Amino acid sequence: MPAYKAQFAFHDQLELDFFDREGNLLGSLKIKPSTILWKPLGGQLYRSVSLEKFTTWITDKSTGAAKVQF
C-alpha cells in the first residue's frame, strides 16, 4: 500500500453506491485516504480529485457549502 498523508482507522478505502428514489443506481463513490473518486452510471473510469483539492474546494465560500451539525 502506498504511503498516504492520512488514513482510516480500519479500512484503506470506503466504497458507496448512490441510488435515486426509485432505486436506480446513479454512480459510485470511493474515498481513499488521499483521493476521492466518482464514477457515474455507465462510466468506464472513475474521476478523481485529491483530498487536499477537495478540502480547498468544499471550504471555499464560493461553493455555497454550508456548515451543518449532526
N, C-alpha and C positions, 0 to 999 in steps of 0.2 A: 504494500500500500504506500502511495506517495506521502511525503511529509506535508501535512496540512497546517494552516495557521490556526485553525480551530478544530474542535472535534465534538462528536456526540458522546453522550455518556455510555450508550450500549451498542449502537449500530453505526456503520460507516456511511449510511445514507438512508433517507426517508423517501418512500415512493407512494404517491397518491394518484388516484384516478378521479376525475371530475365528471359528474353527470348532470344533465338538466332535470327539470321537474318530472319529465316523462320517463326518466331512467336511461336516456340515451347518452352514451359516452361523449364527452366534449374534448377531452385530452388528458394527458398525463404530466404530472409534475414530479421531478426528482430534486431533492435538496441534499446536497453533499456539504461537507464542512467548508469548502471554499467556492462552491459553484451552485447556482440554481439553474435547472434545465426544464424546458417546456416543450412538449410535442403535442400539437393539435391533432384531433381525429383525422386520420388519413395521412398524416405527416410521416415521412420516411425517416427524418432525422430530428433530433432534439435541437432547440435553440438554447444557447447557454449565455449566462452572464455571471461574472464573478460576484461573490458575496459582497466584496468591497464596493463594486459599482452599484449593486442593488441597494446597499445601505445608503450610499450617497444619493441615489435617485429617490428612494422612498422617503427620506428625511428632508428633501428639498421642498420648500414651501410651494413652489410652482406646480407640484404634482397634485396638490389638494388632499393628500393623505391626512386623515385625522387621527389624533391620538385617541385610543379607546381604553376602557378599563374592563377587566374580566370579572 
